[in-house]
Amino acid sequence: MAIVKPYDAMVLCDAIVDLISRAQRPYQFRVTVTGKPPHAQSRTYDIGAVSDDAAAHEGIDRFVKEMSHPMRLLDALL
């Protein structure tokens, strides 16, 4: 049986995308990402992207990077 560490938890989250401006490409989107426990926090990012899907993906990637515990990197190195 493996020991589950709190920082091994996968970051689960939802993204809400709002169009700010489409005056020029890339379009400007405001992406609000809300995590599910144990990462139950909310972050808002202003992102330039060609589509709302790309903006959501970028927002989720940023959120996961912020919420990932640095100890996970140390475990990978050991």
Secondary structure, DSSP 8 states (H G I E B T S, - for coil): -----GGGS---EEEEEEEEE-SSSSEEEEEEEEE-TTS--EEEEEEEESSHHHHHHHHHHHHHHHHS-HHHHHHHH-
